């Protein structure tokens, strides 16, 4: 057995308070597929009336349409 791979020979990492030392949060496999599908679903083109309303409101706030839509998707509410 290779001694470099044994857990008792691995160096200890500094772990901060509140960290559970879990696996990395990078999606892979099923999670990556589900994330990509959900993202595509969220960015589907809405009806023209909704686009016009969002574009008008984005201009009023000094934002681009994409920035405004991203804020809606992130916060779950309108600005």
Jmol script that loads the backbone (N, CA, C; Angstrom):
load data "model"
ATOM      1  N   UNK A   1       0.846  -1.193   0.000  1.00  0.00           N
ATOM      2  CA  UNK A   1       0.000   0.000   0.000  1.00  0.00           C
ATOM      3  C   UNK A   1       0.884   1.247   0.000  1.00  0.00           C
ATOM      4  N   UNK A   2       0.505   2.212  -0.782  1.00  0.00           N
ATOM      5  CA  UNK A   2       1.266   3.445  -0.899  1.00  0.00           C
ATOM      6  C   UNK A   2       1.041   4.287   0.353  1.00  0.00           C
ATOM      7  N   UNK A   3       2.084   4.625   1.077  1.00  0.00           N
ATOM      8  CA  UNK A   3       1.933   5.368   2.331  1.00  0.00           C
ATOM      9  C   UNK A   3       1.507   6.810   2.102  1.00  0.00           C
ATOM     10  N   UNK A   4       1.675   7.327   0.887  1.00  0.00           N
ATOM     11  CA  UNK A   4       1.265   8.708   0.626  1.00  0.00           C
ATOM     12  C   UNK A   4      -0.253   8.863   0.667  1.00  0.00           C
ATOM     13  N   UNK A   5      -0.997   7.783   0.457  1.00  0.00           N
ATOM     14  CA  UNK A   5      -2.447   7.862   0.385  1.00  0.00           C
ATOM     15  C   UNK A   5      -3.145   7.470   1.686  1.00  0.00           C
ATOM     16  N   UNK A   6      -2.409   7.066   2.669  1.00  0.00           N
ATOM     17  CA  UNK A   6      -3.033   6.671   3.933  1.00  0.00           C
ATOM     18  C   UNK A   6      -3.495   7.917   4.691  1.00  0.00           C
ATOM     19  N   UNK A   7      -4.695   7.884   5.270  1.00  0.00           N
ATOM     20  CA  UNK A   7      -5.221   9.063   5.979  1.00  0.00           C
ATOM     21  C   UNK A   7      -4.349   9.537   7.123  1.00  0.00           C
ATOM     22  N   UNK A   8      -3.683   8.614   7.813  1.00  0.00           N
ATOM     23  CA  UNK A   8      -2.883   9.028   8.960  1.00  0.00           C
ATOM     24  C   UNK A   8      -1.589   9.728   8.555  1.00  0.00           C
ATOM     25  N   UNK A   9      -1.237   9.697   7.263  1.00  0.00           N
ATOM     26  CA  UNK A   9      -0.027  10.378   6.815  1.00  0.00           C
ATOM     27  C   UNK A   9      -0.317  11.702   6.117  1.00  0.00           C
ATOM     28  N   UNK A  10      -1.597  12.013   5.908  1.00  0.00           N
ATOM     29  CA  UNK A  10      -1.957  13.260   5.244  1.00  0.00           C
ATOM     30  C   UNK A  10      -1.816  14.433   6.194  1.00  0.00           C
ATOM     31  N   UNK A  11      -1.354  15.578   5.705  1.00  0.00           N
ATOM     32  CA  UNK A  11      -1.243  16.750   6.593  1.00  0.00           C
ATOM     33  C   UNK A  11      -2.628  17.276   6.970  1.00  0.00           C
ATOM     34  N   UNK A  12      -2.751  17.786   8.174  1.00  0.00           N
ATOM     35  CA  UNK A  12      -4.017  18.348   8.635  1.00  0.00           C
ATOM     36  C   UNK A  12      -4.211  19.732   8.036  1.00  0.00           C
ATOM     37  N   UNK A  13      -5.437  20.021   7.642  1.00  0.00           N
ATOM     38  CA  UNK A  13      -5.749  21.340   7.095  1.00  0.00           C
ATOM     39  C   UNK A  13      -6.252  22.230   8.221  1.00  0.00           C
ATOM     40  N   UNK A  14      -5.998  23.506   8.066  1.00  0.00           N
ATOM     41  CA  UNK A  14      -6.575  24.471   8.987  1.00  0.00           C
ATOM     42  C   UNK A  14      -8.021  24.668   8.585  1.00  0.00           C
ATOM     43  N   UNK A  15      -8.942  24.402   9.474  1.00  0.00           N
ATOM     44  CA  UNK A  15     -10.363  24.551   9.185  1.00  0.00           C
ATOM     45  C   UNK A  15     -10.917  25.604  10.136  1.00  0.00           C
ATOM     46  N   UNK A  16     -11.600  26.578   9.547  1.00  0.00           N
ATOM     47  CA  UNK A  16     -12.129  27.661  10.347  1.00  0.00           C
ATOM     48  C   UNK A  16     -13.396  27.285  11.111  1.00  0.00           C
ATOM     49  N   UNK A  17     -13.789  28.139  12.016  1.00  0.00           N
ATOM     50  CA  UNK A  17     -14.998  27.936  12.804  1.00  0.00           C
ATOM     51  C   UNK A  17     -16.207  27.929  11.877  1.00  0.00           C
ATOM     52  N   UNK A  18     -17.091  26.984  12.077  1.00  0.00           N
ATOM     53  CA  UNK A  18     -18.307  26.899  11.283  1.00  0.00           C
ATOM     54  C   UNK A  18     -18.167  26.058  10.028  1.00  0.00           C
ATOM     55  N   UNK A  19     -16.983  25.559   9.756  1.00  0.00           N
ATOM     56  CA  UNK A  19     -16.785  24.721   8.570  1.00  0.00           C
ATOM     57  C   UNK A  19     -16.985  23.269   8.973  1.00  0.00           C
ATOM     58  N   UNK A  20     -17.784  22.537   8.207  1.00  0.00           N
ATOM     59  CA  UNK A  20     -18.055  21.152   8.571  1.00  0.00           C
ATOM     60  C   UNK A  20     -17.119  20.161   7.892  1.00  0.00           C
ATOM     61  N   UNK A  21     -16.103  20.656   7.186  1.00  0.00           N
ATOM     62  CA  UNK A  21     -15.116  19.814   6.512  1.00  0.00           C
ATOM     63  C   UNK A  21     -15.765  18.868   5.519  1.00  0.00           C
ATOM     64  N   UNK A  22     -16.868  19.278   4.932  1.00  0.00           N
ATOM     65  CA  UNK A  22     -17.568  18.455   3.955  1.00  0.00           C
ATOM     66  C   UNK A  22     -16.907  18.507   2.596  1.00  0.00           C
ATOM     67  N   UNK A  23     -17.509  17.844   1.638  1.00  0.00           N
ATOM     68  CA  UNK A  23     -16.932  17.817   0.296  1.00  0.00           C
ATOM     69  C   UNK A  23     -17.049  19.176  -0.385  1.00  0.00           C
ATOM     70  N   UNK A  24     -16.293  19.407  -1.440  1.00  0.00           N
ATOM     71  CA  UNK A  24     -16.405  20.676  -2.156  1.00  0.00           C
ATOM     72  C   UNK A  24     -17.789  20.830  -2.773  1.00  0.00           C
ATOM     73  N   UNK A  25     -18.215  22.055  -2.987  1.00  0.00           N
ATOM     74  CA  UNK A  25     -19.555  22.315  -3.482  1.00  0.00           C
ATOM     75  C   UNK A  25     -19.638  22.370  -5.001  1.00  0.00           C
ATOM     76  N   UNK A  26     -18.573  22.000  -5.688  1.00  0.00           N
ATOM     77  CA  UNK A  26     -18.593  21.992  -7.152  1.00  0.00           C
ATOM     78  C   UNK A  26     -19.558  20.905  -7.634  1.00  0.00           C
ATOM     79  N   UNK A  27     -20.556  21.277  -8.451  1.00  0.00           N
ATOM     80  CA  UNK A  27     -21.516  20.270  -8.909  1.00  0.00           C
ATOM     81  C   UNK A  27     -20.882  19.281  -9.874  1.00  0.00           C
ATOM     82  N   UNK A  28     -21.346  18.040  -9.820  1.00  0.00           N
ATOM     83  CA  UNK A  28     -20.867  17.018 -10.749  1.00  0.00           C
ATOM     84  C   UNK A  28     -21.981  16.006 -10.971  1.00  0.00           C
ATOM     85  N   UNK A  29     -21.906  15.315 -12.068  1.00  0.00           N
ATOM     86  CA  UNK A  29     -22.869  14.257 -12.348  1.00  0.00           C
ATOM     87  C   UNK A  29     -24.288  14.777 -12.433  1.00  0.00           C
ATOM     88  N   UNK A  30     -25.178  14.161 -11.672  1.00  0.00           N
ATOM     89  CA  UNK A  30     -26.596  14.507 -11.678  1.00  0.00           C
ATOM     90  C   UNK A  30     -26.819  15.960 -11.257  1.00  0.00           C
ATOM     91  N   UNK A  31     -26.082  16.425 -10.264  1.00  0.00           N
ATOM     92  CA  UNK A  31     -26.257  17.795  -9.778  1.00  0.00           C
ATOM     93  C   UNK A  31     -25.918  18.813 -10.864  1.00  0.00           C
ATOM     94  N   UNK A  32     -24.877  18.549 -11.624  1.00  0.00           N
ATOM     95  CA  UNK A  32     -24.500  19.459 -12.714  1.00  0.00           C
ATOM     96  C   UNK A  32     -25.595  19.479 -13.778  1.00  0.00           C
ATOM     97  N   UNK A  33     -26.116  18.306 -14.127  1.00  0.00           N
ATOM     98  CA  UNK A  33     -27.200  18.231 -15.108  1.00  0.00           C
ATOM     99  C   UNK A  33     -28.434  18.995 -14.621  1.00  0.00           C
ATOM    100  N   UNK A  34     -28.816  18.765 -13.376  1.00  0.00           N
ATOM    101  CA  UNK A  34     -30.002  19.428 -12.822  1.00  0.00           C
ATOM    102  C   UNK A  34     -29.802  20.939 -12.754  1.00  0.00           C
ATOM    103  N   UNK A  35     -28.598  21.370 -12.383  1.00  0.00           N
ATOM    104  CA  UNK A  35     -28.318  22.806 -12.296  1.00  0.00           C
ATOM    105  C   UNK A  35     -28.413  23.454 -13.669  1.00  0.00           C
ATOM    106  N   UNK A  36     -27.814  22.821 -14.689  1.00  0.00           N
ATOM    107  CA  UNK A  36     -27.859  23.381 -16.043  1.00  0.00           C
ATOM    108  C   UNK A  36     -29.292  23.449 -16.557  1.00  0.00           C
ATOM    109  N   UNK A  37     -30.074  22.419 -16.270  1.00  0.00           N
ATOM    110  CA  UNK A  37     -31.457  22.401 -16.730  1.00  0.00           C
ATOM    111  C   UNK A  37     -32.282  23.491 -16.032  1.00  0.00           C
ATOM    112  N   UNK A  38     -32.088  23.650 -14.723  1.00  0.00           N
ATOM    113  CA  UNK A  38     -32.814  24.678 -13.983  1.00  0.00           C
ATOM    114  C   UNK A  38     -32.410  26.076 -14.459  1.00  0.00           C
ATOM    115  N   UNK A  39     -31.134  26.269 -14.760  1.00  0.00           N
ATOM    116  CA  UNK A  39     -30.673  27.569 -15.250  1.00  0.00           C
ATOM    117  C   UNK A  39     -31.292  27.881 -16.605  1.00  0.00           C
ATOM    118  N   UNK A  40     -31.322  26.897 -17.475  1.00  0.00           N
ATOM    119  CA  UNK A  40     -31.933  27.104 -18.790  1.00  0.00           C
ATOM    120  C   UNK A  40     -33.421  27.410 -18.651  1.00  0.00           C
ATOM    121  N   UNK A  41     -34.083  26.741 -17.732  1.00  0.00           N
ATOM    122  CA  UNK A  41     -35.513  26.971 -17.498  1.00  0.00           C
ATOM    123  C   UNK A  41     -35.754  28.385 -16.958  1.00  0.00           C
ATOM    124  N   UNK A  42     -34.872  28.847 -16.074  1.00  0.00           N
ATOM    125  CA  UNK A  42     -35.030  30.175 -15.481  1.00  0.00           C
ATOM    126  C   UNK A  42     -34.810  31.280 -16.510  1.00  0.00           C
ATOM    127  N   UNK A  43     -33.923  31.050 -17.486  1.00  0.00           N
ATOM    128  CA  UNK A  43     -33.598  32.075 -18.468  1.00  0.00           C
ATOM    129  C   UNK A  43     -34.390  31.939 -19.765  1.00  0.00           C
ATOM    130  N   UNK A  44     -35.429  31.089 -19.759  1.00  0.00           N
ATOM    131  CA  UNK A  44     -36.266  30.991 -20.956  1.00  0.00           C
ATOM    132  C   UNK A  44     -36.902  32.341 -21.239  1.00  0.00           C
ATOM    133  N   UNK A  45     -37.169  32.606 -22.503  1.00  0.00           N
ATOM    134  CA  UNK A  45     -37.742  33.893 -22.886  1.00  0.00           C
ATOM    135  C   UNK A  45     -39.177  34.022 -22.384  1.00  0.00           C
ATOM    136  N   UNK A  46     -39.450  35.063 -21.598  1.00  0.00           N
ATOM    137  CA  UNK A  46     -40.814  35.299 -21.134  1.00  0.00           C
ATOM    138  C   UNK A  46     -41.637  35.954 -22.243  1.00  0.00           C
ATOM    139  N   UNK A  47     -42.932  36.114 -22.035  1.00  0.00           N
ATOM    140  CA  UNK A  47     -43.769  36.796 -23.031  1.00  0.00           C
ATOM    141  C   UNK A  47     -43.284  38.228 -23.290  1.00  0.00           C
ATOM    142  N   UNK A  48     -43.602  38.745 -24.459  1.00  0.00           N
ATOM    143  CA  UNK A  48     -43.128  40.065 -24.888  1.00  0.00           C
ATOM    144  C   UNK A  48     -43.552  41.149 -23.902  1.00  0.00           C
ATOM    145  N   UNK A  49     -44.754  41.076 -23.368  1.00  0.00           N
ATOM    146  CA  UNK A  49     -45.224  42.100 -22.426  1.00  0.00           C
ATOM    147  C   UNK A  49     -44.349  42.144 -21.182  1.00  0.00           C
ATOM    148  N   UNK A  50     -43.930  40.974 -20.711  1.00  0.00           N
ATOM    149  CA  UNK A  50     -43.077  40.908 -19.524  1.00  0.00           C
ATOM    150  C   UNK A  50     -41.708  41.509 -19.836  1.00  0.00           C
ATOM    151  N   UNK A  51     -41.170  41.212 -21.006  1.00  0.00           N
ATOM    152  CA  UNK A  51     -39.869  41.759 -21.407  1.00  0.00           C
ATOM    153  C   UNK A  51     -39.944  43.278 -21.473  1.00  0.00           C
ATOM    154  N   UNK A  52     -40.988  43.794 -22.067  1.00  0.00           N
ATOM    155  CA  UNK A  52     -41.133  45.251 -22.166  1.00  0.00           C
ATOM    156  C   UNK A  52     -41.233  45.902 -20.789  1.00  0.00           C
ATOM    157  N   UNK A  53     -42.015  45.310 -19.906  1.00  0.00           N
ATOM    158  CA  UNK A  53     -42.176  45.859 -18.560  1.00  0.00           C
ATOM    159  C   UNK A  53     -40.844  45.830 -17.804  1.00  0.00           C
ATOM    160  N   UNK A  54     -40.116  44.713 -17.904  1.00  0.00           N
ATOM    161  CA  UNK A  54     -38.828  44.608 -17.222  1.00  0.00           C
ATOM    162  C   UNK A  54     -37.813  45.585 -17.806  1.00  0.00           C
ATOM    163  N   UNK A  55     -37.799  45.720 -19.122  1.00  0.00           N
ATOM    164  CA  UNK A  55     -36.851  46.639 -19.764  1.00  0.00           C
ATOM    165  C   UNK A  55     -37.124  48.079 -19.338  1.00  0.00           C
ATOM    166  N   UNK A  56     -38.400  48.447 -19.273  1.00  0.00           N
ATOM    167  CA  UNK A  56     -38.762  49.802 -18.855  1.00  0.00           C
ATOM    168  C   UNK A  56     -38.325  50.056 -17.415  1.00  0.00           C
ATOM    169  N   UNK A  57     -38.599  49.095 -16.539  1.00  0.00           N
ATOM    170  CA  UNK A  57     -38.229  49.244 -15.128  1.00  0.00           C
ATOM    171  C   UNK A  57     -36.707  49.261 -14.966  1.00  0.00           C
ATOM    172  N   UNK A  58     -36.003  48.447 -15.750  1.00  0.00           N
ATOM    173  CA  UNK A  58     -34.538  48.422 -15.687  1.00  0.00           C
ATOM    174  C   UNK A  58     -33.965  49.772 -16.090  1.00  0.00           C
ATOM    175  N   UNK A  59     -34.520  50.382 -17.150  1.00  0.00           N
ATOM    176  CA  UNK A  59     -34.057  51.711 -17.565  1.00  0.00           C
ATOM    177  C   UNK A  59     -34.293  52.734 -16.459  1.00  0.00           C
ATOM    178  N   UNK A  60     -35.454  52.656 -15.802  1.00  0.00           N
ATOM    179  CA  UNK A  60     -35.750  53.591 -14.713  1.00  0.00           C
ATOM    180  C   UNK A  60     -34.738  53.466 -13.576  1.00  0.00           C
ATOM    181  N   UNK A  61     -34.259  52.247 -13.345  1.00  0.00           N
ATOM    182  CA  UNK A  61     -33.308  52.014 -12.256  1.00  0.00           C
ATOM    183  C   UNK A  61     -31.854  52.170 -12.692  1.00  0.00           C
ATOM    184  N   UNK A  62     -31.629  52.415 -13.994  1.00  0.00           N
ATOM    185  CA  UNK A  62     -30.269  52.575 -14.502  1.00  0.00           C
ATOM    186  C   UNK A  62     -29.530  51.260 -14.650  1.00  0.00           C
ATOM    187  N   UNK A  63     -30.266  50.192 -14.921  1.00  0.00           N
ATOM    188  CA  UNK A  63     -29.672  48.865 -15.077  1.00  0.00           C
ATOM    189  C   UNK A  63     -29.948  48.351 -16.480  1.00  0.00           C
ATOM    190  N   UNK A  64     -29.238  47.288 -16.842  1.00  0.00           N
ATOM    191  CA  UNK A  64     -29.556  46.616 -18.100  1.00  0.00           C
ATOM    192  C   UNK A  64     -30.683  45.622 -17.828  1.00  0.00           C
ATOM    193  N   UNK A  65     -31.312  45.163 -18.903  1.00  0.00           N
ATOM    194  CA  UNK A  65     -32.391  44.176 -18.765  1.00  0.00           C
ATOM    195  C   UNK A  65     -31.872  42.908 -18.095  1.00  0.00           C
ATOM    196  N   UNK A  66     -30.676  42.468 -18.503  1.00  0.00           N
ATOM    197  CA  UNK A  66     -30.123  41.232 -17.948  1.00  0.00           C
ATOM    198  C   UNK A  66     -29.815  41.383 -16.461  1.00  0.00           C
ATOM    199  N   UNK A  67     -29.264  42.521 -16.053  1.00  0.00           N
ATOM    200  CA  UNK A  67     -28.982  42.754 -14.637  1.00  0.00           C
ATOM    201  C   UNK A  67     -30.278  42.748 -13.826  1.00  0.00           C
ATOM    202  N   UNK A  68     -31.295  43.404 -14.348  1.00  0.00           N
ATOM    203  CA  UNK A  68     -32.578  43.480 -13.645  1.00  0.00           C
ATOM    204  C   UNK A  68     -33.203  42.090 -13.516  1.00  0.00           C
ATOM    205  N   UNK A  69     -33.189  41.322 -14.601  1.00  0.00           N
ATOM    206  CA  UNK A  69     -33.754  39.974 -14.567  1.00  0.00           C
ATOM    207  C   UNK A  69     -32.980  39.094 -13.597  1.00  0.00           C
ATOM    208  N   UNK A  70     -31.666  39.219 -13.571  1.00  0.00           N
ATOM    209  CA  UNK A  70     -30.853  38.446 -12.640  1.00  0.00           C
ATOM    210  C   UNK A  70     -31.211  38.784 -11.199  1.00  0.00           C
ATOM    211  N   UNK A  71     -31.434  40.044 -10.910  1.00  0.00           N
ATOM    212  CA  UNK A  71     -31.846  40.432  -9.554  1.00  0.00           C
ATOM    213  C   UNK A  71     -33.188  39.797  -9.184  1.00  0.00           C
ATOM    214  N   UNK A  72     -34.107  39.768 -10.116  1.00  0.00           N
ATOM    215  CA  UNK A  72     -35.421  39.138  -9.857  1.00  0.00           C
ATOM    216  C   UNK A  72     -35.228  37.661  -9.565  1.00  0.00           C
ATOM    217  N   UNK A  73     -34.400  36.980 -10.362  1.00  0.00           N
ATOM    218  CA  UNK A  73     -34.180  35.556 -10.165  1.00  0.00           C
ATOM    219  C   UNK A  73     -33.450  35.254  -8.859  1.00  0.00           C
ATOM    220  N   UNK A  74     -32.478  36.106  -8.484  1.00  0.00           N
ATOM    221  CA  UNK A  74     -31.727  35.879  -7.258  1.00  0.00           C
ATOM    222  C   UNK A  74     -32.561  36.131  -6.015  1.00  0.00           C
ATOM    223  N   UNK A  75     -33.323  37.222  -6.015  1.00  0.00           N
ATOM    224  CA  UNK A  75     -34.052  37.632  -4.811  1.00  0.00           C
ATOM    225  C   UNK A  75     -35.445  37.029  -4.717  1.00  0.00           C
ATOM    226  N   UNK A  76     -36.002  36.664  -5.863  1.00  0.00           N
ATOM    227  CA  UNK A  76     -37.349  36.102  -5.847  1.00  0.00           C
ATOM    228  C   UNK A  76     -38.436  37.152  -5.694  1.00  0.00           C
ATOM    229  N   UNK A  77     -38.068  38.420  -5.853  1.00  0.00           N
ATOM    230  CA  UNK A  77     -39.045  39.503  -5.774  1.00  0.00           C
ATOM    231  C   UNK A  77     -38.591  40.649  -6.665  1.00  0.00           C
ATOM    232  N   UNK A  78     -39.501  41.531  -6.955  1.00  0.00           N
ATOM    233  CA  UNK A  78     -39.187  42.657  -7.830  1.00  0.00           C
ATOM    234  C   UNK A  78     -38.555  43.781  -7.035  1.00  0.00           C
ATOM    235  N   UNK A  79     -37.674  44.546  -7.675  1.00  0.00           N
ATOM    236  CA  UNK A  79     -36.995  45.665  -6.998  1.00  0.00           C
ATOM    237  C   UNK A  79     -37.922  46.849  -6.859  1.00  0.00           C
TER     238      UNK A  79
END
end "model"
wireframe off; spacefill off
backbone 0.3
color backbone group
